[in-house]
């Protein structure tokens, strides 16, 4: 990118600057001893063409909308269309969540993102003893199709894109969504949205798994295969680095482990004889934006370039759309503090800016009160307004990839790609991501990095306002969200009413057919849709799958 003569001239001038100008300031001892990114990449005083001497513009950067997509997956990016503002929401019962969704839409939100409570994520009904105290607490409780019908009441599914953060029972919830669309008169081919459907990261970062990895991967591939054939506008998976980052991974690990999971899913679907170009265009991803602003921007650019190269060179895709790393971003919940929570407004705004400058396709900005409770209505409005300010007031959408060409950002982009590829190569040598997970390798890497990060905070090396620096005596005055204590009781009453009024013989016949399909090699989605339409509950369905597949018990990584 730079001539040898230019590089020599820059080197000579840099040395002169270091000796005659910089050295005088360094003698004052005003600088801290070590500068590095959150991933431990050492940082120099300044970056110049010397640090990008191996950068070749066309093969490494190119132009937005063209391989390797470093500068963005679309030629016009936000000039043509602003990212989707998709605030994650869901709590209590279906009625309350429906109200929150309608409120967000009225305030300008363009896409829905559904949070489910833990019983739903684990495939249990509200009346299961294991569900006690968790019904509706961290998301909406879904016992059957009846609840989903209420969640989306008067919300036209042909006009709203819906993302669902669900993994182990993805097939069940997607089937319910398809059934709700059918009841609204919206055919599957017109439904738009995403199911997370990323079970591998549950084994290493989040713990919301039900079945062992092998049958879980089968269900994931069933969903991808079915969507590729029947839901052409729906993303069948959101390969998710966010939860691994929140569990303690650094930026390098987030790229590497996310893309390694992506490789595993692609390989699983390819085993079925499906061509890479028939399903790869509908793969999507999810990343976190964390504290270190420039590393986070570079991380998203590096991930985009690396995935394009993997899909083209490793999997021999021919369709450029197969190489696109389309991703949702969420600001980091782990950076929010209970101390001085109003400072979280600043953190969220800057992390959201990093996502935008990194080229995200959709974004959730956390609420300032999320370190303490589910966000209030006022809090989610502020988060949405944060995105709207970035979109309409700050000028950051006027130019595609505005930080592209920065010596520093391009150096970080290349360095993150290089270090992430080392991890991917090591995982390949181990036999792939499922094997690495079974051996506990990924878990250990994340846990070790989380431990080191915590040590830095406790020692004061990592500065956190209100936690280890600029602390104040304060009295919490926030108006926090209060969960209705009667939610669990009402959910159980509604569940009992459903069971009294449904056609029990139809339910049992569909569950029996579901069991037969689960024991075969057939795609499970067609019978799953029929089963949820009978108003079988999520626990009844998952119990059939537990009987066939078994239940996963995690080994200790230590």
N, C-alpha and C positions, 0 to 999 in steps of 0.2 A: 504493500500500500504506500510505502515511502521508499524513496530511492536510497541507495547506500550512501550517497553523498550527503543527503539531508540528515540521515541518522548519525553520521559522523559529526556533522556540524552541531546537531542537537546535543550529542554526547559531550563535545568539547565545551559548549556553552554551559551545559548543566554543571560540569565539574568546576568551571570558573565561578559560577553562581554559588555553588556549595562552599567553595573556599573563601570567596571574598565577601559574600553577603550573608548566606545562611549561617555560617560558622559563628558569626558575631552574636546572633540571637541564641544559638544553642548553648553558648557559654554562660548565658544567664540562668540556665537550668530551670526555665519556666515550663517546660513540656513534661508530660508524664512519660514514663519509660517505655510503655508498650502500646502500640496502636494496632488493632486488628478488628476484623468483622466479627459478627456473632458466630460465624462458623470457624473462627480461628485463622482466617487468611490474614497474614501480616500486611500492614498497609505502609506504603512509603509516604514521604513528605509531599510528593507531587508526582503526577503521571504525565508522560510525554509520548511522542511517537516511538521512543525506544521500547516502551512497554507493550506496544502493539505492532512490533516489527514483523510478526508472523501473520498478522491479520491481512487476509486477501478479500477486498471489498465484495466482489460479486459472489464467490462461493460461500463466504462467511456471513455477509450481511444482506446483500442484494436489495430488493425493494419490497415494500409491504404487499402482501397478496401473492408473492412469488417465492418459490423455494430458495433458501431454507426457512423462510418465514420469521427470521429473527426480528424483523422490524414490524411485524404484525401479520395477522392471517388474512386481512382484507385490505384492498388497495386504498380505500378512503378512511378506514377505521371510524373514529367518532365524528368525522365530518359527514359521513353518510348516515350513521346511526349511533346514538348514544348507547352505552352498555345498558343491559337490563338491570334495573334497580330491584333487587330481589331480597327483601328483608325476611329473614327466617322468623317464622311465627307459628304459634300453636300452643294451647294450654287448656286445662280443664276439660270440658266436654265439647261436643261438636257444635253446639249452639254458640258458645263463647268464641270458639275459633272462627266460626263463620262471621260473627260480628267484627272480629279483629281484621279478617281478610277484607271485608267490605270497607272498613275504615281505611286501611292502607291503600286500597284501590282508589278511594275517593281523594286521597292525598297525593296521588300521582304515581303510585307504584305500578310498575308494568308487568311484574311477574310474581307469582306466589311461591313460597318456600315453606313446606309443611314440616313442623317438628312434631314427632310422636313421643308419647310417654314411654317409660321403660317397659311396662308390661306389654305394650303393643310391639315394641322392638324385639322383645324376647318371645313373642308368640303366646302370650297368656291373656286370658280374659280378666276383667276387673274384679270378678268374684273369687279368683284364685288366691289362696292364702299368701302366696309369694308376692302378690300385687299390693298387699295392704300398705298404705302410706305412700304409694307411688302413683296412684291413679290420677292422671291429669297434671302431674307435678312439673315435669320438664317438657311436656308436649301434650298434644290432644290424645285422648284415649279413643281407640277404635276397636270395638268388639266385633262389628259385622258391617256388611254393606249398608245397613240402615244408618250407621253413624256417618259413613262417607257421603251418603246422600244429603245429610244435613250440613256437613262441612261445606259442600259446594252448592248449596241451595241458592238459586238466583245468581250464580256466578257462571257465565257461559263459557264452557270449556273449549269452544272453538275460537274464543277471542283472548283467553288468558293462558299463559304458559305456566305450568306448575312443576316445581321441583320437590321431590320427596326424599327426605333423609331417612332412608330405610334400607336395611341390608339383609339380614338373615331371612325375614319373611317378605322380601321384595316381590316375589311372584304373587303373593296373596294381595298386597296393597295395589300393585299394578293392575291385577285382575279387577279389583274393586273400582279403580279409576276408569278402566275401560267400560265396566258395567254402568257407572254413573254417566259417562259420556253417551252410552247407548240409550239410557233413559231420557237424556236431554235431546236425543236425536242427532248426536254428533258421532259420526263413524270414526273408527280407530285411526284411519289415515289422516284425519284432520286434528287429532290430538297433538299438542306440542308440550314439551317439558322434559324432565329428567328424573330417573330413579337412580339413587346412589349406587346400590347393587354392588358395592365393593367389599366383599366379605374378607378378603385377605388382610386388609388393614385392621379388621376387627380383632384378629388373632394377635396382633402385635401392639395395638395402641388403644383400643376402645373397649373391647371385651363384650360387645353385644353380638355374640355368635350363639348359634343353637346347635348346628350339625357339624360333624367332622369336615375337614377341608375338602376331601374328594367329592362327596355328594353336594357340598355347598358350592363348589366350582361348577358342578353339573347344573345346578339351579341357575347360577349366574349365566352360564352359557345358553341355557334354555331361553332366558329372558332376552339376551342379545340376539339370538337366532330368530325368536318370534318377532321382536321389534323390527329387525331388518326386513322381514317379510310382510308385516301387517301394520306397523306404525312408523312410516317412513320419515315423519317429522319429529320423532321422539328419540331422545338420547337414552339408550338402554343401560348405560352405566356412567357413573361419575367417579373416575379413578382418583382416589382422594388422598392427597398428601396432608390436608389440613389437620386431621386428627393425629397423625404421626408427629407433626410439628408441635401441636399442643401437648403431646405426651412427652416432648423433650428433644425431638430431633432438631438438628441444625439445618441450615438452608441447603447444604450439600446433600445431606441425608434425605431431606424432603424431596429433592429432585430425583435422586437415585432410587429410593425405595418406591416412590410413586410410579416412575417409569418402569421399574422392574416388575411391579404389579401389573402394569399395562401389558408388558411383554407376556406375562403368564396368562392373562385373559385372552390375548390374541392367539397364543399357541393353543389354548383350550378350544377356542372356536374353530381354528384351522383344522383341528383333528376331525371335525365333522365334515370336512370336504368343502367348506364354504370359502369362497375366494376372499382374500383380504380386502379387495375393493368393494365387496358387497356389504361389509359391515363396518369397516374402519372409519368411514366418514361420519358415523353416528356415535363414535366414542367421544366422551367428554371427560374433563378433569376438574379437580378442585384444589386450590392452593390457599395457603395462609399468607398474609403479609404481616411481618413482625417488626421488631424495633429498628433494625439497622436499615435505614431508608434506601441507600444506594445498593446494598447487597440484595434487597428484596426486588428492586426494579431489575437488576441484572439477573436474578434467579429466574424470573418469569421469562425473560428473553432467552436465557440459556436453555431452559426446559423446552421452550418452543422449538429452538434450533435442533436440540438433541433428539427430540421425538421425531421430527421430520426426517432426520438422517437415519434413525433406527427403522422407521416404517419403510423408507425407500430402499435402504441398503440391505437390511436384515430380512425384511419380509417381502421385498421386491414389488411393492405397490406401484401401480402405474398411474392411478388417479391422484392428482395433486390434492384433492379434498381428503383423501385417506391420510395425508401427512400433516393435516392441520391439528395443532394442539389447541382445541377450543376449551376454555376453562372459566369456571366461576371462582371468585376470590372472596374470602371473608377475612376481615381484620381480626387480629389475634385476641381471643378471649383471655389467653394466658398473660397478656401484658397489662390487663386492667387491674386496678388496685382498689381495695376497699377503703384505703386511706386516701383522703382528699379526692373523692370520686369524680369531682368536677374536672379534674385534670385529665380524666379519661376522654373527655370531649376532644382535647388537643391530640392525644395519642391516636384516637380513631380517625380523625381527619387526615393526619399525616400518613397513617397506614393505608387509608383509602386512596390517597393521592399516589402512593407507591403502586397500588394495584392498577390505577388508571394509566400511569406512565409506563407500566409494564405491559399494558395492552389487554387487560381482562375483557371477557365478553359479558360477564354479569358480576354483581357485587352485593355483598351484605356488609353494612357498617354496624358494628356492635353498639349497643346502648351504653351510656356512661354508668348505668346502675347494674350492669350485668355481672359485676363481681359480687353483688349482694343478693340479687333476685332476678326473676323473669322481668324483662323491661316493661315499664308502664306504657300506656298509650302515648303519653307526652314524650317519653324516652324514644320510642320507635319513630315518632314524628321527627324528633331532632336528628336521629340517625339518617332518616330519609332526606331531610333537608340538607344534611352534610353532603350527601351524594349530589343533590340538586345544585348546591352551590358550586361544587366542582364541575358539574356538567354545563352550567349556564352562566356562571359569573367570572370564573378565574382564567379563562382563555387556554386551559390545558387541553382542550379538545380541538384546537384550531390546526395543529400540525401533527402529522403522524410520527410517532416515535421521536419526540423532541429531544430526548437524551442520547439518541443514537449518534455515534461519532465522538462522544466524550471519551477522552483517553482513559479516564478512570472507569467509567461504566463498561467500555468495551473490554478493558483488561479484566474486570470482575466477571463479565459474561463468559469470557473464554476460560478463565480459571475455574469457575463453578462448573462449567460443562466438563472440563478436563477431570476435575476431582470426582464429579458424579459418575463419570464413565468408569473410573477405577472401581468404584463400588459395584456398578452393574457387571463389570467383568468378573469381579470376585464372586458375585452371586451366581453368575453363569457357571463358573468353575465348580461351585457347590452343587449344581444341578437345577438351578432355578429358584424362584422366590418361594414356592411351596416347601421345598426342601430346606431352604435357609430359615424359614419360619419354624419348621418342625425341629430343627436343631437349636432354636432359640437364639440364632445369631442376630437377627434384626432386633429382637427384644433387648438383647444385651447392649447393642450399639445405642439404641434410643435411651435406655435406662442410664447408661454411663454418661451420655451427654447431658441428660437432665440433671444428674448428680453434680456434674462439673458446673453447670449453669447456676444451680442453687448455691454452691460453694462460693461462686463469684459474687452473688448478691449478698450473701451473709458476710463475706469479707469486705464488702464495699467496693470491690474491683468493678463490678457491674452496678452502675448508679441507677436507682429507681426512686423517682420523686415521691416523697411521702413515706417511703418504706425504709430507706437507709440514708437519705439525704433530704434536707429541707423539710424535716418533720415538724409538725405543729400539734398543739393540743386542740382537739376538735370535737364537736358534738354533732353526730350524724343527724342531718335535718332533711334527708331525702324522703320524698313521698314514695315508698316502696310498694311494689306489687303485692297484694294479699290474695292468696289462693282461697277460693270458697271451700270451706271445710266439709260441705255437704256434697261435693262433687262425686266422691266415691260412692256414697249411698245412692245418689240419683243414677249413676252409671250402672250399678248393680240392679236397681229397679227396672231400668230400661232394658237391660239384658234379659232379665226374667220375663218381662212382657214379650220380648221378641220370641223367646223360646216357647211361650204359651201359644202364640198366634201363628207361627210358621208351620209349613207342611213337613212334619218330622220324617215321614217316610221318604219324601224327596231328598231331604238333607242326608239321610243315612245312605240312600242309593248313590248320591253324588260322592260322598266320602269313601264308599267302597270302590267306586270307579277311580277316584283319586289315588287310592292305595295301589290299585292294579297298575296304573300308569307310572307311579313312583317306582315300582319294582321293575319296570321295563326300561327300554331306551327311548321311549317316545318323549316328545317335547311336552312338558307338564302344563304349559300355559293354556291350551284350549280347555282341558278339563278343569283347570283352576278357575277360569272365568265362569264356567257352568256351576262350579261348586259355590263360589261366593254369591252367585245370583240366587241360589237356594236359601240364602241367609244362614249358611253354616258360619260359625264364629271362627275367629282367628285361632283360638286355642284348639278347637276341634280339628281344624285343618292342620295346624302344626303338630298336634298329637299324632295324626296319621303319619306325617313325615318323620317325626321322632321314632315312631315304631319301625319304620322302614330303614331310616338312615342311621339311627342312634343319636347320642348326644355327646358333644365334644367336651373333654376334660383337659384343661390346659396344663402342660408341664411347667414346672418352675424353671425360669431362665437362670437361676443362681445355684 
